[in-house]
Amino acid sequence: MRKIVLAARILLGLIFVVFGFNGFFNFIPSPPPAPEAGAFFGALFATKYLIPVLKTTEIVCGILLLSNYFVPLALTILAPIAINIFLFHVFLNNAGMPVAIAVVALEIFLAYSYRKNYSGVLTAKAEPTE
């Protein structure tokens, strides 16, 4: 099981590092998006900050996954990104759906594999530290 978790962690880390850098350098060409998807990305790029912050976050968390440091934290930060990647492909642009499904599946599998590390966060009635 450890080898499967290792492979999943490395694969998810590589996906986020590669696509994070692709957001800055555009070395993987993408087909023209559907009109709604183009409008959505146009709005994100118009903010001038959101895409760079998103792609930097993807790169940093991908490196954390690859280096096996702060893996539960990286998975927590990447969870909403993975969900939005999936939902983007469900609702706005069906192209790329296999990668979106793989990202969400890897995220869920790894979160389950590291579930012990989330026990403190998932405490219903937590007490503050004195």
Backbone as CSV, one residue per row, in Angstrom:
resi,resn,N_x,N_y,N_z,CA_x,CA_y,CA_z,C_x,C_y,C_z
1,MET,0.821,-1.197,0.000,0.000,0.000,0.000,0.867,1.264,0.000
2,ARG,1.996,1.210,0.704,2.875,2.385,0.751,3.368,2.783,-0.639
3,LYS,3.622,1.798,-1.496,4.096,2.105,-2.849,3.000,2.764,-3.677
4,ILE,1.759,2.362,-3.461,0.641,2.978,-4.179,0.465,4.421,-3.721
5,VAL,0.552,4.648,-2.409,0.450,6.011,-1.875,1.600,6.863,-2.407
6,LEU,2.800,6.314,-2.429,3.959,7.033,-2.965,3.735,7.405,-4.427
7,ALA,3.275,6.456,-5.227,3.027,6.722,-6.649,1.945,7.782,-6.825
8,ALA,0.878,7.700,-6.042,-0.211,8.680,-6.135,0.277,10.071,-5.734
9,ARG,1.077,10.138,-4.663,1.601,11.426,-4.193,2.513,12.051,-5.236
10,ILE,3.377,11.256,-5.832,4.293,11.770,-6.854,3.522,12.192,-8.098
11,LEU,2.555,11.394,-8.511,1.768,11.741,-9.694,0.992,13.035,-9.486
12,LEU,0.323,13.176,-8.338,-0.427,14.408,-8.080,0.519,15.602,-7.971
13,GLY,1.660,15.407,-7.319,2.647,16.482,-7.230,3.138,16.915,-8.595
14,LEU,3.436,15.950,-9.456,3.886,16.275,-10.820,2.811,17.014,-11.610
15,ILE,1.571,16.569,-11.486,0.474,17.240,-12.199,0.417,18.707,-11.800
16,PHE,0.457,18.985,-10.497,0.338,20.375,-10.053,1.581,21.197,-10.381
17,VAL,2.766,20.609,-10.299,3.977,21.356,-10.661,3.982,21.670,-12.158
18,VAL,3.696,20.675,-12.982,3.726,20.880,-14.439,2.665,21.884,-14.873
19,PHE,1.425,21.696,-14.424,0.368,22.619,-14.850,0.501,23.982,-14.177
20,GLY,1.121,24.022,-13.000,1.401,25.312,-12.374,2.393,26.118,-13.203
21,PHE,3.502,25.484,-13.593,4.477,26.170,-14.446,3.899,26.480,-15.820
22,ASN,3.029,25.609,-16.315,2.390,25.868,-17.605,1.545,27.145,-17.550
23,GLY,1.015,27.463,-16.381,0.254,28.700,-16.224,1.109,29.940,-16.432
24,PHE,2.410,29.825,-16.191,3.317,30.958,-16.390,3.988,30.939,-17.761
25,PHE,4.344,29.751,-18.241,5.165,29.656,-19.453,4.444,29.086,-20.670
26,ASN,3.261,28.546,-20.489,2.411,28.055,-21.579,3.162,27.140,-22.551
27,PHE,3.842,26.129,-22.015,4.584,25.189,-22.863,3.728,24.001,-23.302
28,ILE,2.533,23.845,-22.724,1.580,22.824,-23.178,0.407,23.570,-23.808
29,PRO,0.338,23.587,-25.134,-0.762,24.325,-25.766,-2.105,23.660,-25.465
30,SER,-3.104,24.486,-25.281,-4.441,23.949,-25.033,-5.365,24.368,-26.169
31,PRO,-6.342,23.530,-26.478,-7.285,23.886,-27.541,-8.128,25.078,-27.111
32,PRO,-8.721,25.774,-28.068,-9.575,26.909,-27.700,-10.719,26.443,-26.790
33,PRO,-10.974,27.179,-25.717,-12.023,26.755,-24.784,-13.421,27.062,-25.330
34,ALA,-14.403,26.440,-24.721,-15.796,26.763,-25.020,-16.030,28.233,-24.654
35,PRO,-17.012,28.891,-25.261,-17.231,30.326,-24.995,-17.391,30.662,-23.511
36,GLU,-18.150,29.853,-22.790,-18.349,30.129,-21.359,-17.039,29.989,-20.588
37,ALA,-16.263,28.981,-20.939,-14.974,28.770,-20.280,-14.019,29.912,-20.592
38,GLY,-14.038,30.390,-21.835,-13.195,31.524,-22.214,-13.560,32.777,-21.441
39,ALA,-14.862,33.015,-21.270,-15.310,34.179,-20.501,-14.881,34.059,-19.041
40,PHE,-14.978,32.854,-18.497,-14.576,32.615,-17.112,-13.086,32.900,-16.924
41,PHE,-12.259,32.332,-17.812,-10.819,32.568,-17.709,-10.471,34.026,-17.977
42,GLY,-11.197,34.658,-18.883,-10.978,36.080,-19.135,-11.173,36.899,-17.874
43,ALA,-12.208,36.566,-17.107,-12.465,37.276,-15.852,-11.359,37.009,-14.834
44,LEU,-10.882,35.771,-14.773,-9.803,35.454,-13.830,-8.518,36.192,-14.189
45,PHE,-8.190,36.220,-15.483,-6.977,36.922,-15.920,-7.108,38.426,-15.727
46,ALA,-8.324,38.956,-15.851,-8.541,40.398,-15.708,-8.219,40.890,-14.302
47,THR,-8.295,40.016,-13.311,-7.977,40.443,-11.948,-6.498,40.767,-11.787
48,LYS,-5.656,40.238,-12.646,-4.203,40.438,-12.659,-3.474,39.771,-11.486
49,TYR,-4.194,39.207,-10.528,-3.518,38.572,-9.399,-3.939,37.121,-9.188
50,LEU,-5.166,36.767,-9.534,-5.689,35.458,-9.150,-4.955,34.298,-9.819
51,ILE,-4.716,34.374,-11.101,-4.026,33.278,-11.794,-2.591,33.119,-11.278
52,PRO,-1.810,34.202,-11.120,-0.458,34.007,-10.559,-0.470,33.407,-9.146
53,VAL,-1.408,33.832,-8.307,-1.498,33.261,-6.959,-1.887,31.788,-7.032
54,LEU,-2.861,31.473,-7.868,-3.308,30.090,-8.035,-2.177,29.198,-8.535
55,LYS,-1.494,29.633,-9.575,-0.433,28.813,-10.166,0.767,28.689,-9.228
56,THR,1.086,29.733,-8.490,2.165,29.656,-7.502,1.800,28.671,-6.398
57,THR,0.551,28.715,-5.957,0.074,27.772,-4.945,0.172,26.341,-5.454
58,GLU,-0.221,26.112,-6.699,-0.119,24.777,-7.288,1.334,24.296,-7.311
59,ILE,2.251,25.165,-7.699,3.669,24.789,-7.769,4.216,24.463,-6.379
60,VAL,3.961,25.344,-5.413,4.483,25.140,-4.056,3.917,23.860,-3.446
61,CYS,2.606,23.668,-3.553,2.001,22.456,-2.981,2.437,21.207,-3.736
62,GLY,2.615,21.312,-5.036,3.127,20.182,-5.808,4.527,19.797,-5.360
63,ILE,5.371,20.794,-5.110,6.729,20.526,-4.618,6.676,19.889,-3.230
64,LEU,5.763,20.355,-2.377,5.610,19.737,-1.057,5.221,18.264,-1.187
65,LEU,4.318,17.953,-2.109,3.940,16.552,-2.324,5.128,15.738,-2.825
66,LEU,5.868,16.286,-3.770,7.017,15.567,-4.329,8.115,15.341,-3.297
67,SER,8.297,16.310,-2.408,9.369,16.216,-1.416,8.941,15.499,-0.137
68,ASN,7.647,15.168,-0.035,7.093,14.479,1.132,7.182,15.322,2.398
69,TYR,7.108,16.629,2.268,7.057,17.544,3.402,5.676,18.180,3.469
70,PHE,5.111,18.234,4.668,3.813,18.876,4.899,2.735,18.364,3.941
71,VAL,2.728,17.069,3.686,1.776,16.484,2.733,0.324,16.747,3.144
72,PRO,-0.074,16.541,4.413,-1.468,16.822,4.765,-1.850,18.292,4.539
73,LEU,-0.933,19.204,4.828,-1.197,20.620,4.583,-1.344,20.892,3.096
74,ALA,-0.451,20.347,2.291,-0.533,20.535,0.837,-1.845,19.985,0.297
75,LEU,-2.263,18.816,0.773,-3.529,18.235,0.319,-4.716,19.097,0.733
76,THR,-4.648,19.678,1.922,-5.723,20.556,2.388,-5.821,21.800,1.516
77,ILE,-4.689,22.393,1.190,-4.679,23.592,0.343,-5.132,23.260,-1.072
78,LEU,-4.735,22.102,-1.583,-5.076,21.724,-2.959,-6.508,21.224,-3.119
79,ALA,-7.172,20.830,-2.041,-8.522,20.262,-2.150,-9.505,21.192,-2.864
80,PRO,-9.637,22.467,-2.468,-10.586,23.324,-3.198,-10.154,23.584,-4.639
81,ILE,-8.857,23.577,-4.896,-8.372,23.755,-6.266,-8.769,22.544,-7.104
82,ALA,-8.565,21.343,-6.564,-8.925,20.120,-7.285,-10.424,20.061,-7.561
83,ILE,-11.221,20.424,-6.573,-12.678,20.420,-6.754,-13.082,21.404,-7.842
84,ASN,-12.478,22.585,-7.847,-12.822,23.580,-8.868,-12.330,23.183,-10.251
85,ILE,-11.207,22.496,-10.331,-10.756,21.970,-11.628,-11.810,21.008,-12.168
86,PHE,-12.273,20.108,-11.313,-13.290,19.136,-11.720,-14.588,19.835,-12.124
87,LEU,-15.072,20.749,-11.293,-16.338,21.432,-11.588,-16.237,22.300,-12.837
88,PHE,-15.083,22.907,-13.069,-14.873,23.678,-14.297,-15.086,22.785,-15.510
89,HIS,-14.521,21.587,-15.470,-14.651,20.679,-16.610,-16.051,20.076,-16.712
90,VAL,-16.742,19.939,-15.612,-18.118,19.437,-15.652,-19.051,20.476,-16.266
91,PHE,-18.929,21.731,-15.834,-19.912,22.744,-16.212,-19.507,23.637,-17.377
92,LEU,-18.217,23.853,-17.597,-17.808,24.843,-18.592,-17.040,24.283,-19.774
93,ASN,-16.267,23.231,-19.579,-15.410,22.758,-20.661,-15.115,21.275,-20.461
94,ASN,-15.844,20.419,-21.156,-15.692,18.976,-20.963,-14.342,18.438,-21.425
95,ALA,-13.651,19.153,-22.285,-12.315,18.720,-22.706,-11.411,18.725,-21.473
96,GLY,-10.608,17.720,-21.338,-9.722,17.633,-20.180,-10.350,16.935,-18.989
97,MET,-11.541,16.398,-19.169,-12.235,15.732,-18.066,-11.440,14.559,-17.482
98,PRO,-10.748,13.733,-18.283,-9.980,12.630,-17.672,-8.926,13.110,-16.669
99,VAL,-8.244,14.193,-16.980,-7.241,14.724,-16.042,-7.932,15.254,-14.793
100,ALA,-9.060,15.936,-14.964,-9.804,16.466,-13.817,-10.266,15.341,-12.897
101,ILE,-10.758,14.259,-13.483,-11.187,13.106,-12.685,-9.986,12.494,-11.966
102,ALA,-8.863,12.382,-12.651,-7.655,11.822,-12.036,-7.189,12.679,-10.863
103,VAL,-7.221,13.998,-11.026,-6.790,14.903,-9.951,-7.670,14.720,-8.718
104,VAL,-8.981,14.701,-8.907,-9.893,14.544,-7.769,-9.738,13.156,-7.142
105,ALA,-9.610,12.132,-7.964,-9.448,10.775,-7.435,-8.152,10.650,-6.628
106,LEU,-7.065,11.200,-7.138,-5.794,11.167,-6.410,-5.890,11.955,-5.110
107,GLU,-6.524,13.110,-5.164,-6.704,13.948,-3.969,-7.491,13.192,-2.897
108,ILE,-8.604,12.585,-3.281,-9.429,11.839,-2.323,-8.660,10.637,-1.772
109,PHE,-8.001,9.898,-2.645,-7.229,8.734,-2.207,-6.138,9.137,-1.216
110,LEU,-5.415,10.203,-1.521,-4.334,10.632,-0.633,-4.879,11.194,0.675
111,ALA,-5.966,11.951,0.622,-6.568,12.465,1.858,-6.987,11.297,2.756
112,TYR,-7.552,10.260,2.154,-7.928,9.068,2.924,-6.677,8.372,3.474
113,SER,-5.642,8.296,2.679,-4.407,7.636,3.109,-3.740,8.364,4.271
114,TYR,-3.910,9.673,4.339,-3.313,10.484,5.405,-4.356,10.896,6.442
115,ARG,-5.461,10.171,6.535,-6.600,10.561,7.369,-6.246,10.741,8.841
116,LYS,-5.282,9.991,9.363,-4.891,10.146,10.768,-4.414,11.563,11.067
117,ASN,-3.811,12.186,10.086,-3.257,13.524,10.276,-4.329,14.601,10.370
118,TYR,-5.562,14.272,10.020,-6.645,15.255,10.046,-7.514,15.127,11.290
119,SER,-7.191,14.232,12.196,-8.059,13.970,13.346,-8.286,15.217,14.199
120,GLY,-7.265,16.018,14.399,-7.431,17.230,15.199,-8.318,18.260,14.540
121,VAL,-8.228,18.382,13.248,-9.025,19.359,12.507,-10.485,18.922,12.439
122,LEU,-10.714,17.625,12.437,-12.071,17.097,12.303,-12.729,16.807,13.652
123,THR,-12.231,17.417,14.724,-12.826,17.277,16.047,-14.040,18.186,16.136
124,ALA,-15.195,17.619,16.489,-16.447,18.389,16.508,-16.434,19.477,17.581
125,LYS,-15.985,19.155,18.779,-15.980,20.134,19.871,-14.553,20.266,20.391
126,ALA,-13.779,21.042,19.714,-12.371,21.212,20.077,-12.233,22.203,21.227
127,GLU,-11.236,21.986,22.025,-10.917,22.874,23.141,-9.699,23.713,22.775
128,PRO,-9.715,25.000,23.123,-8.545,25.829,22.822,-7.358,25.428,23.696
129,THR,-6.186,25.671,23.187,-4.967,25.409,23.941,-4.767,26.534,24.937
130,GLU,-4.443,26.169,26.170,-4.254,27.208,27.193,-2.818,27.566,27.356
